[in-house]
């Protein structure tokens, strides 16, 4: 039987309005301490990933395109000595922050919400002079809305081939921007509709430059949607549930009960997963399992005859069998298993260009991947087989966030320092770190964003 939305066209748009109203009610002062901590850590992680990627080809391409377009100098383009319009900043900073595929994820969507939402609200906040506490409230509002939409339409939406970072992330950016603009629920619903009618992004692009472009397009679309709605542009206020609306067009699933329900702990943000391997998150369980087996059993790489990886059928997104580039390696279970078996640091940004090195290529040929139904995107079962026939097997699920949020913050800040120091240099790093640690108490975001732009020629 077809799973039909509960509110067909012509009714009041109860679901869209309810989710929007709930998101807009987010107040920074009412957020629990651990939610505020994770929100701040999302900012830190996002900024580090963006700064570390400013020299990536896709980052240079979108930044150069924005500069050639011209426009009002309203917001910072990270790592660049020039500024752009808020829409340009959202696009460029969004694409750049997803270029390394090292940014955080949430499996409720499943996708990368920080890279879609934060570039939009930070560009808008910089232009408007908004206080950081309001930025964080807006981010949480957009994040929670996006995850609620994820629970509404998944798993069919993702299984059909849509990249949820692009599609759902754009609506999250719209709600976050609407919250920062102080729009009423009626206008914010129109912003969601404007973003939804632009929702696009194909998983077939994984392993190419178009994947990080998805994040930039989502941030830009959501921001523009809110700005247009603020000026009176009308869309469908019931776009999630209406006939031929977002849910019906993008998949067969419509779980209104899940979208209405609060997640465990009250916030989807508490289930945010930070990456400490610079690859698709669905490779992380395999990396962890291979590394654990290698160390626990003292397995030497040259003694391995075969590595068997069993993962869920949804992990076809990270099953490029013969990766030839760094981007492709990040979406290859075979390559990531090979790096882990060779003891090569998958948290290092320099690792991924080594995919064609002889030892790595040789190990890749010894990795067999089998995708099966019934396993999640975060599950993996790895068996390492010795040349003499001995075997060691381990199951791993990387889908659980760290319970100790203080310890998680330490890891996130350490990651930020490690991957962004080259872009910032020691002097600017010493200025930026305290701003991030006390982000909520800054006057506005302008000093932070200015510190993360490239100095003009001739200045320190």
MARPAFI-362679 format. One line per field, with one value per residue (C-alpha): residue number from 1; x, y, z; residue in three letters. Coordinates in nm, 3 decimals. Example, Ala and Ser with C-alpha at 12.3 -4.5 7.8 and 13.67 -1.06 7.14 Angstrom:
residues 2
resi: c(1, 2) .
east: c(1.230, 1.367) .
north: c(-0.450, -0.106) .
up: c(0.780, 0.714) .
resn: c(Ala, Ser) .
end
This chain:
residues 460
resi: c(1, 2, 3, 4, 5, 6, 7, 8, 9, 10, 11, 12, 13, 14, 15, 16, 17, 18, 19, 20, 21, 22, 23, 24, 25, 26, 27, 28, 29, 30, 31, 32, 33, 34, 35, 36, 37, 38, 39, 40, 41, 42, 43, 44, 45, 46, 47, 48, 49, 50, 51, 52, 53, 54, 55, 56, 57, 58, 59, 60, 61, 62, 63, 64, 65, 66, 67, 68, 69, 70, 71, 72, 73, 74, 75, 76, 77, 78, 79, 80, 81, 82, 83, 84, 85, 86, 87, 88, 89, 90, 91, 92, 93, 94, 95, 96, 97, 98, 99, 100, 101, 102, 103, 104, 105, 106, 107, 108, 109, 110, 111, 112, 113, 114, 115, 116, 117, 118, 119, 120, 121, 122, 123, 124, 125, 126, 127, 128, 129, 130, 131, 132, 133, 134, 135, 136, 137, 138, 139, 140, 141, 142, 143, 144, 145, 146, 147, 148, 149, 150, 151, 152, 153, 154, 155, 156, 157, 158, 159, 160, 161, 162, 163, 164, 165, 166, 167, 168, 169, 170, 171, 172, 173, 174, 175, 176, 177, 178, 179, 180, 181, 182, 183, 184, 185, 186, 187, 188, 189, 190, 191, 192, 193, 194, 195, 196, 197, 198, 199, 200, 201, 202, 203, 204, 205, 206, 207, 208, 209, 210, 211, 212, 213, 214, 215, 216, 217, 218, 219, 220, 221, 222, 223, 224, 225, 226, 227, 228, 229, 230, 231, 232, 233, 234, 235, 236, 237, 238, 239, 240, 241, 242, 243, 244, 245, 246, 247, 248, 249, 250, 251, 252, 253, 254, 255, 256, 257, 258, 259, 260, 261, 262, 263, 264, 265, 266, 267, 268, 269, 270, 271, 272, 273, 274, 275, 276, 277, 278, 279, 280, 281, 282, 283, 284, 285, 286, 287, 288, 289, 290, 291, 292, 293, 294, 295, 296, 297, 298, 299, 300, 301, 302, 303, 304, 305, 306, 307, 308, 309, 310, 311, 312, 313, 314, 315, 316, 317, 318, 319, 320, 321, 322, 323, 324, 325, 326, 327, 328, 329, 330, 331, 332, 333, 334, 335, 336, 337, 338, 339, 340, 341, 342, 343, 344, 345, 346, 347, 348, 349, 350, 351, 352, 353, 354, 355, 356, 357, 358, 359, 360, 361, 362, 363, 364, 365, 366, 367, 368, 369, 370, 371, 372, 373, 374, 375, 376, 377, 378, 379, 380, 381, 382, 383, 384, 385, 386, 387, 388, 389, 390, 391, 392, 393, 394, 395, 396, 397, 398, 399, 400, 401, 402, 403, 404, 405, 406, 407, 408, 409, 410, 411, 412, 413, 414, 415, 416, 417, 418, 419, 420, 421, 422, 423, 424, 425, 426, 427, 428, 429, 430, 431, 432, 433, 434, 435, 436, 437, 438, 439, 440, 441, 442, 443, 444, 445, 446, 447, 448, 449, 450, 451, 452, 453, 454, 455, 456, 457, 458, 459, 460) .
east: c(0.000, 0.127, 0.247, 0.050, 0.115, -0.134, -0.208, -0.289, -0.304, -0.572, -0.527, -0.346, 0.007, 0.008, 0.333, 0.553, 0.415, 0.455, 0.819, 0.901, 0.729, 0.910, 1.245, 1.185, 1.108, 1.474, 1.626, 1.994, 1.932, 1.702, 1.947, 2.102, 2.474, 2.569, 2.369, 2.547, 2.881, 2.811, 2.685, 3.007, 3.209, 3.022, 3.136, 3.496, 3.500, 3.334, 3.578, 3.880, 3.764, 3.710, 4.047, 4.225, 4.065, 4.126, 4.390, 4.170, 4.085, 3.710, 3.765, 3.970, 3.724, 3.417, 3.609, 3.743, 3.396, 3.255, 3.528, 3.464, 3.091, 3.157, 2.912, 2.879, 3.154, 2.925, 3.091, 3.421, 3.533, 3.745, 4.114, 4.074, 4.187, 3.858, 3.494, 3.173, 2.799, 2.629, 2.507, 2.857, 3.009, 2.753, 2.831, 3.210, 3.249, 2.999, 3.170, 3.514, 3.416, 3.298, 3.592, 3.792, 3.489, 3.621, 3.319, 3.060, 2.751, 2.416, 2.268, 1.911, 1.931, 2.175, 2.412, 2.629, 2.416, 2.689, 2.835, 2.491, 2.371, 2.672, 2.798, 2.454, 2.402, 2.761, 2.752, 2.421, 2.540, 2.860, 2.666, 2.407, 2.637, 2.438, 2.561, 2.712, 2.448, 2.184, 2.400, 2.413, 2.037, 1.976, 2.213, 2.042, 1.702, 1.804, 1.985, 1.688, 1.447, 1.667, 1.701, 1.325, 1.277, 1.531, 1.332, 1.022, 1.151, 1.428, 1.538, 1.366, 1.494, 1.859, 1.808, 1.660, 1.994, 1.943, 2.230, 2.050, 2.319, 2.206, 1.832, 1.744, 2.043, 1.908, 1.584, 1.783, 1.976, 1.649, 1.505, 1.832, 1.846, 1.479, 1.546, 1.839, 1.626, 1.348, 1.086, 0.746, 0.648, 0.429, 0.721, 0.962, 0.729, 0.750, 1.131, 1.121, 0.908, 1.144, 1.438, 1.249, 1.169, 1.546, 1.630, 1.872, 2.189, 2.277, 2.475, 2.615, 2.845, 3.027, 3.400, 3.384, 3.405, 3.028, 2.976, 3.127, 2.951, 2.625, 2.699, 2.766, 2.453, 2.243, 2.378, 2.323, 1.974, 1.859, 1.996, 1.841, 1.513, 1.490, 1.589, 1.329, 1.062, 1.148, 1.066, 0.729, 0.795, 0.525, 0.565, 0.375, 0.356, 0.287, 0.567, 0.668, 0.328, 0.134, 0.052, 0.362, 0.552, 0.895, 0.812, 0.599, 0.843, 1.161, 1.063, 0.796, 0.854, 0.645, 0.697, 0.507, 0.519, 0.898, 0.922, 0.692, 0.881, 1.177, 1.493, 1.659, 1.803, 1.565, 1.796, 1.920, 2.234, 2.345, 2.377, 2.612, 2.909, 3.249, 3.497, 3.848, 3.921, 3.918, 3.685, 3.319, 3.171, 3.053, 3.418, 3.499, 3.382, 3.598, 3.899, 3.846, 3.794, 4.101, 4.318, 4.198, 4.257, 4.600, 4.712, 4.539, 4.675, 5.005, 4.924, 5.193, 5.073, 5.288, 5.134, 4.781, 4.642, 4.295, 4.073, 3.700, 3.467, 3.094, 2.887, 2.530, 2.400, 2.363, 2.743, 2.752, 2.824, 3.172, 3.250, 3.460, 3.655, 3.958, 4.017, 4.266, 4.241, 4.238, 3.868, 3.784, 3.993, 3.773, 3.477, 3.645, 3.611, 3.893, 4.130, 4.046, 4.088, 4.425, 4.543, 4.435, 4.608, 4.930, 4.909, 4.879, 4.712, 4.364, 4.324, 4.608, 4.523, 4.836, 4.730, 4.481, 4.712, 4.901, 4.621, 4.827, 5.149, 5.265, 5.212, 4.864, 4.767, 4.890, 4.687, 4.376, 4.387, 4.365, 4.045, 3.708, 3.388, 3.043, 2.737, 2.433, 2.082, 1.990, 2.308, 2.318, 2.546, 2.765, 2.809, 3.101, 3.229, 3.595, 3.786, 4.162, 4.298, 4.664, 4.864, 4.865, 4.484, 4.437, 4.154, 4.056, 3.712, 3.567, 3.236, 3.225, 2.953, 3.077, 2.726, 2.739, 2.844, 3.085, 2.896, 3.156, 3.101, 3.395, 3.631, 3.470, 3.541, 3.906, 3.931, 3.751, 3.976, 4.285, 4.166, 4.104, 4.457, 4.611, 4.438, 4.406, 4.746, 4.898, 4.624, 4.622, 4.985, 5.088, 5.005, 4.650, 4.593, 4.667, 4.400, 4.136, 4.142, 4.027, 3.752, 3.623, 3.650, 3.442, 3.240, 2.903, 3.045, 3.188, 3.025, 2.964, 3.119, 3.307, 3.639, 3.647, 3.561, 3.811, 4.084, 4.003, 4.033, 4.367, 4.568, 4.603, 4.939, 5.205, 5.024, 5.109) .
north: c(0.000, 0.347, 0.548, 0.869, 1.200, 1.279, 1.632, 1.651, 1.975, 2.215, 2.161, 2.393, 2.264, 2.143, 1.945, 2.204, 2.477, 2.273, 2.184, 2.541, 2.689, 2.447, 2.540, 2.914, 2.881, 2.795, 3.032, 3.029, 3.080, 2.778, 2.538, 2.277, 2.314, 2.003, 2.122, 2.458, 2.276, 2.056, 2.355, 2.542, 2.233, 2.208, 2.562, 2.482, 2.163, 2.331, 2.623, 2.393, 2.182, 2.495, 2.651, 2.324, 2.307, 2.657, 2.524, 2.241, 2.278, 2.304, 2.579, 2.787, 2.737, 2.855, 3.145, 3.261, 3.237, 3.453, 3.711, 3.730, 3.780, 4.081, 4.208, 4.387, 4.317, 4.190, 3.881, 3.696, 3.432, 3.215, 3.217, 3.486, 3.851, 3.972, 3.965, 3.881, 3.908, 3.704, 3.458, 3.424, 3.372, 3.102, 2.922, 2.950, 2.875, 2.590, 2.418, 2.474, 2.328, 2.005, 1.971, 1.734, 1.530, 1.569, 1.751, 1.619, 1.411, 1.310, 0.974, 1.095, 1.281, 1.117, 1.389, 1.685, 1.960, 2.190, 2.256, 2.347, 2.563, 2.737, 2.909, 3.065, 3.194, 3.313, 3.513, 3.667, 3.731, 3.897, 4.129, 4.215, 4.225, 3.955, 3.836, 3.485, 3.364, 3.433, 3.259, 2.947, 2.955, 2.989, 2.704, 2.474, 2.570, 2.484, 2.169, 2.034, 2.116, 1.942, 1.628, 1.619, 1.630, 1.351, 1.130, 1.217, 1.104, 0.855, 0.595, 0.616, 0.969, 0.868, 0.525, 0.690, 0.863, 1.207, 1.362, 1.481, 1.739, 1.920, 1.864, 1.867, 2.083, 2.367, 2.368, 2.361, 2.666, 2.839, 2.786, 2.888, 3.207, 3.276, 3.240, 3.483, 3.730, 3.702, 3.596, 3.482, 3.119, 3.211, 3.367, 3.096, 2.833, 3.016, 3.016, 2.639, 2.611, 2.832, 2.617, 2.293, 2.384, 2.419, 2.091, 1.890, 1.689, 1.340, 1.074, 0.975, 1.277, 1.125, 1.115, 1.424, 1.800, 1.824, 1.666, 1.957, 2.192, 2.047, 2.197, 2.542, 2.531, 2.425, 2.707, 2.963, 2.838, 2.837, 3.183, 3.331, 3.156, 3.328, 3.666, 3.640, 3.529, 3.826, 4.054, 3.890, 3.614, 3.350, 2.975, 2.673, 2.687, 2.312, 2.193, 1.891, 1.724, 1.858, 1.661, 1.653, 1.830, 1.747, 1.417, 1.276, 1.367, 1.266, 0.923, 0.683, 0.730, 0.969, 0.913, 1.202, 1.041, 1.034, 1.394, 1.503, 1.305, 1.441, 1.229, 1.066, 1.345, 1.597, 1.722, 1.567, 1.776, 1.551, 1.270, 1.473, 1.263, 1.429, 1.279, 1.188, 1.011, 1.233, 1.013, 0.925, 0.839, 0.500, 0.395, 0.476, 0.149, -0.044, 0.178, 0.131, -0.246, -0.302, -0.087, -0.258, -0.607, -0.509, -0.382, -0.641, -0.938, -0.787, -0.852, -0.746, -0.610, -0.844, -1.143, -1.057, -1.262, -1.111, -0.862, -0.920, -0.628, -0.677, -0.357, -0.245, -0.216, 0.159, 0.178, 0.157, 0.530, 0.445, 0.140, 0.281, -0.035, 0.112, 0.465, 0.670, 1.007, 1.135, 1.220, 0.871, 0.714, 0.885, 0.692, 0.354, 0.088, -0.098, 0.200, 0.297, -0.064, -0.072, 0.251, 0.117, -0.216, -0.037, 0.184, 0.500, 0.786, 0.835, 1.152, 1.317, 1.535, 1.417, 1.051, 1.044, 1.129, 0.808, 0.589, 0.498, 0.423, 0.067, -0.070, 0.081, -0.039, -0.388, -0.397, -0.268, -0.573, -0.793, -0.629, -0.783, -0.589, -0.743, -0.523, -0.684, -0.569, -0.512, -0.333, 0.040, 0.298, 0.287, -0.092, -0.301, -0.655, -0.706, -1.032, -1.032, -1.357, -1.450, -1.626, -1.939, -1.941, -1.792, -1.540, -1.253, -1.092, -0.779, -0.593, -0.217, 0.050, 0.409, 0.549, 0.631, 0.981, 1.027, 1.038, 1.262, 1.595, 1.757, 1.491, 1.531, 1.905, 1.838, 1.616, 1.867, 2.157, 1.938, 1.851, 2.221, 2.315, 2.031, 2.094, 2.474, 2.585, 2.593, 2.827, 3.053, 3.049, 3.059, 3.424, 3.413, 3.073, 3.233, 3.496, 3.260, 2.987, 3.210, 3.354, 3.004, 2.892, 3.190, 3.226, 3.287, 3.583, 3.774, 4.101, 3.971, 3.730, 3.989, 3.969, 3.591, 3.594, 3.872, 3.672, 3.378, 3.573, 3.596, 3.906, 4.164, 4.158, 4.321, 4.273, 4.009) .
up: c(0.000, -0.089, 0.209, 0.150, 0.329, 0.600, 0.473, 0.099, -0.095, 0.013, 0.386, 0.620, 0.589, 0.947, 0.934, 0.765, 0.988, 1.306, 1.234, 1.135, 1.439, 1.667, 1.513, 1.532, 1.901, 1.966, 2.222, 2.306, 2.675, 2.688, 2.523, 2.754, 2.814, 2.618, 2.316, 2.325, 2.351, 2.050, 1.849, 1.923, 1.831, 1.500, 1.425, 1.520, 1.314, 1.015, 1.021, 1.049, 0.755, 0.546, 0.627, 0.558, 0.213, 0.076, -0.165, -0.294, -0.667, -0.610, -0.353, -0.593, -0.876, -0.685, -0.525, -0.862, -1.015, -0.735, -0.779, -1.153, -1.092, -0.872, -0.615, -0.286, -0.034, 0.243, 0.387, 0.415, 0.171, 0.399, 0.319, 0.051, 0.063, -0.091, 0.018, -0.163, -0.131, 0.140, -0.125, -0.270, 0.074, 0.154, -0.171, -0.157, 0.213, 0.192, -0.098, 0.054, 0.391, 0.227, -0.013, 0.209, 0.321, 0.674, 0.818, 1.064, 0.984, 1.129, 1.034, 1.092, 0.763, 0.663, 0.561, 0.652, 0.801, 0.932, 0.586, 0.452, 0.742, 0.899, 0.580, 0.536, 0.889, 0.931, 0.607, 0.708, 1.064, 0.945, 0.716, 0.981, 1.283, 1.463, 1.803, 1.818, 2.064, 1.797, 1.536, 1.752, 1.816, 1.441, 1.365, 1.615, 1.475, 1.119, 1.223, 1.421, 1.139, 0.881, 1.092, 1.148, 0.771, 0.741, 0.974, 0.768, 0.428, 0.496, 0.403, 0.062, -0.014, 0.024, -0.133, -0.443, -0.501, -0.349, -0.154, 0.159, 0.235, -0.077, -0.063, 0.307, 0.397, 0.184, 0.383, 0.707, 0.587, 0.503, 0.851, 1.019, 0.810, 0.882, 1.254, 1.235, 1.039, 1.297, 1.041, 1.163, 1.102, 0.805, 0.616, 0.727, 0.579, 0.249, 0.283, 0.326, 0.013, -0.187, -0.075, -0.138, -0.497, -0.553, -0.377, -0.588, -0.547, -0.667, -0.481, -0.821, -0.781, -0.482, -0.550, -0.775, -0.719, -0.758, -0.415, -0.217, -0.458, -0.319, 0.022, -0.124, -0.338, -0.037, 0.181, -0.092, -0.180, 0.182, 0.252, -0.060, 0.016, 0.354, 0.213, -0.063, 0.183, 0.404, 0.109, 0.054, -0.200, -0.165, -0.214, -0.082, 0.299, 0.314, 0.088, 0.297, 0.297, -0.002, -0.317, -0.539, -0.264, -0.129, 0.041, -0.240, -0.517, -0.338, -0.212, -0.091, 0.282, 0.490, 0.863, 1.018, 1.361, 1.354, 1.237, 1.521, 1.786, 1.976, 1.948, 2.246, 2.460, 2.307, 2.029, 1.706, 1.753, 2.038, 1.781, 1.565, 1.459, 1.419, 1.176, 1.276, 0.947, 0.638, 0.432, 0.380, 0.718, 0.595, 0.564, 0.926, 1.081, 0.836, 0.915, 1.289, 1.261, 1.043, 1.268, 1.585, 1.441, 1.310, 1.650, 1.869, 1.676, 1.565, 1.200, 0.956, 0.625, 0.419, 0.599, 0.483, 0.197, 0.200, 0.382, 0.365, 0.434, 0.479, 0.489, 0.424, 0.070, 0.127, 0.140, -0.239, -0.206, -0.076, -0.285, -0.569, -0.652, -0.829, -0.693, -0.893, -0.716, -0.359, -0.388, -0.510, -0.233, 0.027, -0.119, -0.145, 0.124, -0.047, -0.031, 0.327, 0.443, 0.267, 0.435, 0.775, 0.720, 0.624, 0.933, 0.725, 0.916, 0.769, 0.974, 0.783, 0.485, 0.304, 0.307, 0.024, -0.265, -0.183, -0.317, -0.624, -0.433, -0.498, -0.143, -0.124, -0.471, -0.384, -0.061, -0.239, -0.463, -0.151, -0.023, -0.108, -0.033, -0.001, 0.047, 0.207, 0.303, 0.665, 0.777, 0.846, 0.683, 0.994, 1.032, 0.913, 0.968, 0.879, 0.850, 0.798, 0.657, 0.697, 0.432, 0.650, 0.669, 1.017, 1.046, 1.275, 1.258, 1.417, 1.389, 1.438, 1.436, 1.414, 1.443, 1.815, 1.924, 2.212, 2.543, 2.706, 2.530, 2.709, 2.576, 2.234, 2.243, 2.320, 2.013, 1.793, 1.900, 1.852, 1.502, 1.426, 1.535, 1.337, 1.006, 1.000, 1.127, 0.779, 0.657, 0.963, 1.073, 1.437, 1.504, 1.370, 1.530, 1.867, 1.797, 1.656, 1.919, 2.210, 1.989, 1.922, 2.283, 2.398, 2.079, 2.246, 2.437, 2.139, 2.035, 1.681, 1.430, 1.229, 1.414, 1.380, 1.011, 0.940, 1.116, 0.888, 0.564, 0.389, 0.486, 0.211, 0.044, 0.259, 0.590, 0.855) .
resn: c(Unk, Unk, Unk, Unk, Unk, Unk, Unk, Unk, Unk, Unk, Unk, Unk, Unk, Unk, Unk, Unk, Unk, Unk, Unk, Unk, Unk, Unk, Unk, Unk, Unk, Unk, Unk, Unk, Unk, Unk, Unk, Unk, Unk, Unk, Unk, Unk, Unk, Unk, Unk, Unk, Unk, Unk, Unk, Unk, Unk, Unk, Unk, Unk, Unk, Unk, Unk, Unk, Unk, Unk, Unk, Unk, Unk, Unk, Unk, Unk, Unk, Unk, Unk, Unk, Unk, Unk, Unk, Unk, Unk, Unk, Unk, Unk, Unk, Unk, Unk, Unk, Unk, Unk, Unk, Unk, Unk, Unk, Unk, Unk, Unk, Unk, Unk, Unk, Unk, Unk, Unk, Unk, Unk, Unk, Unk, Unk, Unk, Unk, Unk, Unk, Unk, Unk, Unk, Unk, Unk, Unk, Unk, Unk, Unk, Unk, Unk, Unk, Unk, Unk, Unk, Unk, Unk, Unk, Unk, Unk, Unk, Unk, Unk, Unk, Unk, Unk, Unk, Unk, Unk, Unk, Unk, Unk, Unk, Unk, Unk, Unk, Unk, Unk, Unk, Unk, Unk, Unk, Unk, Unk, Unk, Unk, Unk, Unk, Unk, Unk, Unk, Unk, Unk, Unk, Unk, Unk, Unk, Unk, Unk, Unk, Unk, Unk, Unk, Unk, Unk, Unk, Unk, Unk, Unk, Unk, Unk, Unk, Unk, Unk, Unk, Unk, Unk, Unk, Unk, Unk, Unk, Unk, Unk, Unk, Unk, Unk, Unk, Unk, Unk, Unk, Unk, Unk, Unk, Unk, Unk, Unk, Unk, Unk, Unk, Unk, Unk, Unk, Unk, Unk, Unk, Unk, Unk, Unk, Unk, Unk, Unk, Unk, Unk, Unk, Unk, Unk, Unk, Unk, Unk, Unk, Unk, Unk, Unk, Unk, Unk, Unk, Unk, Unk, Unk, Unk, Unk, Unk, Unk, Unk, Unk, Unk, Unk, Unk, Unk, Unk, Unk, Unk, Unk, Unk, Unk, Unk, Unk, Unk, Unk, Unk, Unk, Unk, Unk, Unk, Unk, Unk, Unk, Unk, Unk, Unk, Unk, Unk, Unk, Unk, Unk, Unk, Unk, Unk, Unk, Unk, Unk, Unk, Unk, Unk, Unk, Unk, Unk, Unk, Unk, Unk, Unk, Unk, Unk, Unk, Unk, Unk, Unk, Unk, Unk, Unk, Unk, Unk, Unk, Unk, Unk, Unk, Unk, Unk, Unk, Unk, Unk, Unk, Unk, Unk, Unk, Unk, Unk, Unk, Unk, Unk, Unk, Unk, Unk, Unk, Unk, Unk, Unk, Unk, Unk, Unk, Unk, Unk, Unk, Unk, Unk, Unk, Unk, Unk, Unk, Unk, Unk, Unk, Unk, Unk, Unk, Unk, Unk, Unk, Unk, Unk, Unk, Unk, Unk, Unk, Unk, Unk, Unk, Unk, Unk, Unk, Unk, Unk, Unk, Unk, Unk, Unk, Unk, Unk, Unk, Unk, Unk, Unk, Unk, Unk, Unk, Unk, Unk, Unk, Unk, Unk, Unk, Unk, Unk, Unk, Unk, Unk, Unk, Unk, Unk, Unk, Unk, Unk, Unk, Unk, Unk, Unk, Unk, Unk, Unk, Unk, Unk, Unk, Unk, Unk, Unk, Unk, Unk, Unk, Unk, Unk, Unk, Unk, Unk, Unk, Unk, Unk, Unk, Unk, Unk, Unk, Unk, Unk, Unk, Unk, Unk, Unk, Unk, Unk, Unk, Unk, Unk, Unk, Unk, Unk, Unk, Unk, Unk, Unk, Unk, Unk, Unk, Unk, Unk, Unk, Unk, Unk, Unk, Unk, Unk, Unk, Unk, Unk, Unk, Unk, Unk, Unk, Unk, Unk, Unk, Unk, Unk, Unk, Unk, Unk, Unk, Unk, Unk, Unk, Unk, Unk) .
end
